[in-house]
């Protein structure tokens, strides 16, 4: 999942997260108060952290369920279901 789009959010409703996962956009939740507008961050969705040179430390991100990471790895929900036929919750 290198080079993908990520939106860091303080909060979000479940339906939003489901829709953006289907669109292959990552939306982990975190304390956005610690991030400045032009900060460049390196995001590790599997390690659930974000950090950057101007930041001075790691920010903890909410963990994605494994099924969402597998859907993101495939590109989107349609690609996942075409390949695997169903979603195993």
N, C-alpha and C positions, 0 to 999 in steps of 0.2 A: 504494500500500500504506500509506496513512495510517490511523492509529488502530487498527492490528492488535495482536495479542498477540505478545509476544516473551519467550522465556526465554533468558537468557544462561547458558552452561554452560562449565565448564572442560574437560570431555570428554564424549563420548557415543559409543555404538556406532552403526554405520550403520543397523541395522534401526530403532532409535529415531528417528533423523533422518528416515528414510523415512516412518514412521508419523505423526510429528508434521507433516511437510509435507502429507501427505494430509489431516490434520485442520486444515490451514491455520494452524498454529502455527509461528512462526519460532524456530529454536534455533541461533543462531550461536555458535561457540566463541570464547572469549576468556579473558584472565587475570582471573578473577573476584576475585582477591585485592585488586584495585584498586578494588572497588566496595563501598560500605557499604550496610547493610541498607535504609535509607530514601532512598538516592540516587534522584533523578529524572533519567533519562537520555533524551537524544534519540538515536534509533537511525537510522542511514542504512545500510540493507542493500545498496544498490547501491554506495555509497561505502565500505562495510564499516568504519564507525566508530561509536562511541558516545561521547557527551560530555554533561556536565551542569554546572550552575552550581557545585555543591559539589565538583566533581571535579578541576579544575585542568588538564585536558588531554583528549586524545582517547585512546580505547582501540581498538586494532585488533581487528576481528572477522574470523573465518574467512569466506572468500568462498563463497557458494552457487554451485553450477553454474547456468548460465543456464536449463537446463530446469527446475530447482526454482523459480527466480524466476518463470518463465512459469506454472508450475502454481499458485503462490501468487497470481499476478495474476488467474488464472481462478477462484480460490476454493478449489479442491481438485482432486485427480486425476480424479475422475469428471467434473467439469465440463470439465476440459481435454480428456479423451478424447472426450467427447460433441461438443465443438466441433471438434477437430482429427483425431479418429479414431485417432490413434496417438501414441506418444512417440518422438521422434527424438533418440536419444542420440548 
